[in-house]
Amino acid sequence: MIDESKTLKRLNGGDEAAFESLFNRYKERIYLFAITLVKSDELACEIVHDVFAKVWEIRAQIDHQSNFSSFLHTICKNLIFNLLKKASRRESLKLEIIQYTSRNQNTPEQEIYFKEYKKIANETVNE
């Protein structure tokens, strides 16, 4: 891992070739890890992109002596958990809106509001 340590030192300094080298070395492993958790090719590819965007963003703070593979997997796992939390909150909000509006459908005006809330909730969850 001496070679990797040197590459990480170069990355710390903003070396784009070092970043590209690390990306090419680890992108498939991170993709395989992500796809096993999210079961979506498109989302797994997006997560790989986000992992390496995060690496570039914090490149100066990366410890060149650490296990970079573990570091990447931790970033990946945290990104996926954050996506799942966000999706769960959206789904929960959608259900709350639907439950609330379905209990309070007494007038034609409330029926119109219910349909609008339901439409907005579905669009929000599907974004």
C-alpha positions in Angstrom: 0.0 0.0 0.0 3.0 2.3 -0.2 2.0 3.2 -3.8 -1.5 4.0 -2.5 -0.1 6.1 0.3 1.8 8.1 -2.3 -1.3 8.5 -4.4 -3.3 9.6 -1.4 -0.6 12.2 -0.6 -0.9 13.5 -4.1 -4.7 13.6 -3.8 -4.3 15.6 -0.6 -2.6 18.3 -2.7 -5.4 18.3 -5.4 -3.7 16.1 -8.0 -6.4 15.1 -10.5 -4.4 12.3 -11.9 -4.2 10.7 -8.4 -7.9 11.1 -8.0 -8.5 9.5 -11.4 -6.2 6.6 -10.4 -8.1 6.0 -7.2 -11.4 6.3 -9.0 -10.4 3.7 -11.6 -9.1 1.4 -8.9 -12.2 1.5 -6.6 -15.2 2.5 -8.7 -16.3 -1.1 -9.4 -15.9 -2.3 -5.8 -18.0 0.7 -4.6 -20.6 0.0 -7.3 -20.9 -3.7 -6.3 -21.2 -2.7 -2.7 -23.9 -0.1 -3.5 -25.9 -2.3 -5.8 -26.2 -5.0 -3.2 -27.8 -2.5 -0.9 -30.0 -0.4 -3.2 -30.8 -3.0 -5.9 -30.9 -0.3 -8.6 -28.2 0.1 -11.3 -29.0 3.8 -11.8 -29.0 4.6 -8.1 -25.8 2.6 -7.5 -24.1 4.6 -10.3 -25.3 7.8 -8.7 -23.9 6.7 -5.4 -20.5 5.9 -6.8 -20.5 9.4 -8.3 -21.5 10.9 -4.9 -18.8 8.9 -3.1 -16.0 10.2 -5.3 -17.4 13.7 -5.3 -17.2 13.5 -1.5 -13.6 12.2 -1.7 -12.7 15.1 -3.9 -14.5 17.6 -1.6 -12.5 16.4 1.5 -9.3 15.4 -0.3 -7.1 17.6 1.9 -8.3 15.8 5.1 -7.9 12.2 3.9 -5.3 10.3 6.0 -2.8 8.9 3.5 -2.0 6.1 6.0 -5.6 4.9 6.5 -7.3 2.0 4.8 -8.7 3.9 1.8 -11.0 1.0 0.8 -12.7 1.0 4.2 -12.9 4.8 4.1 -14.8 4.6 0.7 -17.1 1.9 1.9 -18.0 4.0 5.0 -18.8 7.0 2.8 -20.9 4.8 0.5 -22.8 3.2 3.4 -23.5 6.6 5.0 -24.7 8.0 1.7 -27.1 5.0 1.3 -28.4 5.3 4.8 -29.0 9.0 4.3 -30.9 8.3 1.1 -33.0 5.6 2.9 -33.8 8.0 5.7 -34.8 10.7 3.3 -37.0 8.3 1.4 -38.6 7.0 4.6 -39.4 10.5 5.7 -41.0 11.3 2.4 -43.0 8.1 2.4 -44.0 8.8 6.0 -45.1 12.4 5.1 -47.0 11.1 2.1 -48.9 8.6 4.4 -49.6 11.3 7.0 -51.0 13.7 4.4 -53.2 11.0 2.8 -54.4 9.8 6.2 -55.2 13.3 7.4 -56.9 14.4 4.3 -58.9 11.1 3.9 -60.3 11.6 7.4 -61.4 15.1 6.7 -63.2 14.9 3.4 -66.6 16.4 4.2 -67.2 19.1 1.7 -66.5 19.3 -2.0 -63.8 21.9 -1.2 -62.1 19.5 1.1 -62.3 16.8 -1.6 -60.5 19.1 -4.0 -57.8 19.8 -1.3 -57.4 16.1 -0.7 -56.8 15.4 -4.4 -54.2 18.2 -4.5 -52.4 17.1 -1.4 -52.4 13.5 -2.6 -50.9 14.7 -6.0 -48.3 16.8 -4.3 -47.4 14.0 -1.9 -47.0 11.5 -4.8 -44.8 14.0 -6.8 -42.6 14.7 -3.7 -42.0 11.0 -3.0 -41.3 10.2 -6.7 -38.7 13.0 -7.1 
